[in-house]
Amino acid sequence: MVAFLLDKARIVFYGNSSQQIGAGHIMRLFALAQAAQTQFEVVFAYKSCTDVLLHKLHQQGFSTHSINSPLNTHELMLLKPTVLVVDDYYLVDSELDTLKNLDVYLVKLDDGLNNAIFFADLIINPAPNAPLDVYKRHAPTAMLCLGPQYTYLRQEFSRCNLIPVEERKNLLITLGGTDSKSLALPLSKLLLDCLPQVQIQLLLGKTHQHQLSLKNLQKKNTCFHLICNPESVAEIMSRSGLAISAAGGTLGELASMGVPTLALITVDNQLPALTSPLNNTWYHGIDVRNFNDENGDISQNRDLLNKIREEVLILWHNTCKRVHMGEQARQLVDTKGCQRIIEQLMIGINNKLGHQ
């Protein structure tokens, strides 16, 4: 226990979710909150958050608070935070000024998108190519948690037993909380066509825009399984011999479970996955930002789908390669990233309060 925090302090996590934003910001804050809840009283603050995610937060016993836009000092300080953890790409200048002048310990989750809150007390970026020199130059006084050892993973991932990749018979499709490109249906059809005997699992975070079509696909194909809001995502991943995944925070989860992965870059903020030194090691990245499924017409996407099909067939039929990819993934990410972050956070608070 840190000497200056004899009573349970309050940590406020601020982030948002929507169809456009996705669920990733809330889910990685959720992972940090699980690690922090023994030392802190946890509160989530948001401008927008889906009912599914709010229910998940409440199930864990976390308080939630809807706040106005833009962020303002009065409303934030009413929450009485000792620590404020911010995960938001879209803060305007007035909101940055508000955060800069708050009398709290400020933590920023950053993805290297040139909008870092460089005045934060602690900055976190788990990417393998997180630019230490940039952070040192722009935030010389901030504590830094950089690299895959700080990957955000929920508690369920530390409780899961793994089986060897060569014994895993399932192929997993996971496209984040919203599937903003509506890839689930065309990908499912594609895989059922090229790998008709393989058990294909489609993992959804909520009811999908093509839910009826996906349910009909499941009725017609005994090898296709639609999974929505499972009790343990980690358990499903641990039994997957290959995954097709959106290239967001889910990549860290898949790496911890040693799942060789075809990573689909669906939005601009996932572009670092293409330039990462890890691309073409335990995962292979494909840029699908131009995929367009308006009115169900996917003819213009044929080249992208063919590229995915080719990669999937090569990987699925090369067991030795997938085993090697899984080993590389497991060496990169363990399940203690959030605990390491909270340890650094506690040290930082202790140092800051000790100098006041």
N, C-alpha and C positions, 0 to 999 in steps of 0.2 A: 504494500500500500504506500502510495506517495505521501510523504509527511504533510504536505500542504492541503491534502484532500481527505481530511478525517471523516467527513460526511460524504454521502453520495452526491456528486455534482450532477448537473444536467447537461447532456449533449443533444444538440438539435441538428438533425440531418435535413438539409434542404435539397430537393430535386423534384422533377416533374415526369409525368408519363402521359402519353396520348397516342392516338393512331399514328400521328406524324413523328413524334419523338421516340416512340417505342417504350419498352419496359426496362431497358438496361440501366438507366440511371438509378431508378428506385431499387432494382435488384442488387446492384453492387453496394449501395448504401445499406440495404437490408443485411448483407453479409457483414459489413463493418459493425452494424448495430448489434448483431448477435455476439460478436466478439467483445463489444463494449459494455454489454448490459450488466455484467457483474460489478463493474466499477462506476457506472453512470446510470442515472435515470434517463431513459431514451424518449425523445419526442421527434416525430417526423413533421416537417412543414412543407407545404406544396402549394402551387398555384393551380395545377391540374393533376389529377391522379385517377386511374381507372378504378372501378368498383372492385374488380378482381384483386388488384394490388392492395387496396385499402383493407379488404378482408384478410389478406395474407398478413399484413402488418398488425391488424387487431388480434388475429389468432396467436401471434407471437407475444402479445401483451404490450405492444408499443402504442403510445398515444399518437394521434394525428391531429394536425391543425391546418385548416385551409387559410391561406393568406392572400392579400390583395396584390395586384400588380400596379406599379412597380414595387420592388422591395423597399421598405422604409424602416428607419431606425425605431420609431415608436412601436410598430407591430412586432418587429423581431425581438426587441428587448422585453416586451410583455411576456415572451416565452421564457425569460430568465436563463439564457444559456451561459454556461461556463465555457463550452466549446460549441462552435458552429462549423459544421461540415457542409461544404457547398459543392454541388455537382450540376452545373448548368452552363451550356454553351452560349446562351443567348442573353446574357446580362448586358444591359445598356449602361452608358457612362454614369448616369445618376445612381444606378444600383451599385456599380463598382465603388463610387464615392461613399455610398452608405456603408458598404462592407468595410472599407478601409478605415472608417472612423468609429467602428463599433469597439466597445471595450470588452472583447471576448478573445479567446484563443481561436484563430481562424485556420481551418483546414480546407485545402482545395484539391479535388480530384481532377487531374488534368490528363488530356490525351494528346498534348503537343499540337494543338490546333491554332496556335498563335493568339490565343485569348486567355492565357494563364493569368490568374490573380497573383502577380509576382510579389505582392505585399503580404501574402499569407504567411502564417507562422510555420505551417507544415504543408508541403506539396507532395502529392502521390501520383506516380505514373508507372504502372507495372510493365510497360512496353520494353522489350529487350533493347530497343534502340532509343530509349529515353535520353535526351541530350543533356548530360551532366554539365557540360560547359555552358550551355544556354542558361540553365537554372542558376548556376554559380554566378554568372555574369549579371543576370537580372534580379536574382533574389539571394544576395550574398548572406543574409542573416537567417534565411528560412532553413528549417530542417527538411531533408529530402528522403523520401522513400521511393527509390527508382529501381526498376527491373522486375523480372518475373518472380523473385522471392517475395514480392508484395502483391501477388495476384489475389483478387477478391474472390473468396470461395465461401459459400454458406456451410454451416456445420454439418449438413448431411453428407458432404464430400469426405469428411474425415472419418465417417462411420461406415464407409462402404468397402466391402471386400472385392478385390479384383480377381478376374480369371484371365488366363493367358489370351492374347489377341487371337491366336490361331484356333482357340476353342469358342470364340464368339461368333454366333451364327446370324446376328441381326445387323441390318443396315439402317442407320438412323437418319431421319431428316428433321432438322430443328432450325427454324428461321426467325428466332427471336419472339418477343411478345406480340408483335403486330403483323409480321410478314407484309411489310409495306409494298413490296413488289408483286404480291399475289403469286408467289412461286410454288406454293404448296401443291396445288392441283396439277399443273403441268409437270413438275418434278416427280410426283407420285406416279403419274401415268407413264412417264419416261422410264422410271426404274422398273415398274411392273412389266413393261414391254421388253426391256433388255436383260432383266434378271428375274424371270418369272418364278423361279423356284426358291428365291431368297426371301427370308422374313423381313419385310420392310415396315418400319415403325415411323409414323409421323407424329412428332411431339408438338403440341400446340399449347400456348399459354392461356388462351381464351377461345370463345366461340369464333370460328373463322368466317370470313366473308363468303367462302365457298363451302360452308359446312354441309349443306345438303348434298352437293356433288361429291364431297369427300366421303360422306356416309354411304352413298350409293356405291362408290368405288369399293368401300370396305365390304359391303354386302356381296359384291360380285367376285371378290378376290380374297381367298382364305389366307393368303400370304401378306395381306395388307392390314395394318393395325393402326387405328386412329387413337391417339392418347392425348387427353386434355386435362391439364392441371393434375399431374400425378402426385402421389404422396412423396416420392423421391425421384427427382431427376437424375441424381447421381447413380442410383441403382440401374436405371435404364441405360445410361451412358456406359456403365461398367460392363455391360453385356453386348456392347456394340463393336463389331469388327471394323466398321467404317462409318463415318458421319459425313453428311452434307449439311453444312452449317453456315448461317450468316456470320460474318467475320467481326462480331462484336465481342462483348464480354464472355459469351458462351465459349469462345476459343480457350480461355483459361480453364474453364470447367472441363472441357474435353481433354485438354492436356493433362490435367491432374488424374484423369481416369485412363490415360494412355490410349486414347482413341485416335487413330490416324484419320485425317480430316481433309475434305475438300471444302475450302473456305470461300464463300461467295461474298464479294464486296458489293453490298446493296445500296449503300449511302456514302456520301463524301467522307464522313468522319471515320469510316472504316478503311480508308485508303492506306494508312500506315501499315496495314497487314500485307500490302503488296510490296512495300519497300523494306519491310523488316528482314533482317538476316535469317529469320526463321522460315521465311517463305521457301517452299520446296525442300524443307527438312521434314518435320513431323506433319506439316500441312502444306497443301498446294492451293494458292490463291487464284481466283478467277473474278474478273471485274464484270459484274452483271448490272451495273447501274443503268444501262440503257434498255434493260428488259422492260417491255410495256405490254400489259395484259388488258388494255382497255377494250371493252365490248367482247372480251373473250377471244380476240383475234391475236394469235401468237405467231403468225406466219413470219413476221419480221424478226422474230427471235430465234428462228430455226438454227442459225449458226451458233448462237450461245448454247442452246439446248444440245446440239450435236457435240459441242466441245465438252460440256458436262458429261454427256453420255460416254464419250471416248475416255475421259479421265476416270470415270467410275469403273468402267470395264477393265481398264489397265490395273487399277489399284485392287479391285475385288479379286481378280484372278491371280494376283501376285502376292501370295500370303507372306512370303519371306520379306518382301518390301514393307508390308503393313506391320509386321512384327517389329522390324527395325524402326519404323516411324513411331510406333507406340512406345518403344524403349526410349527414343529421343525425347518424346513428350514428357514421360514420367521423370526423366532426369532434370527437366527444366522447371517443372512446377510441382511443389508439394502442397499440402493443405493448411499450412501455417501462416499464410500471407497476412490475413487480417489480424491474427494475434501479434505478429511482428509490428504491424502498423499501430495498434493500440499501445503496445509497449513504448514505441517511440513517441507517441502522443503523450503518454503519461510523463515521460522524461521531459518533454518539451514544456508541459504545463508546470511541472515542478521547477524547472529552470526559470520560466517567465515569472511565476509568482514569487520565487525566491529573490528576484532582483527588484521587486516592487516594494 
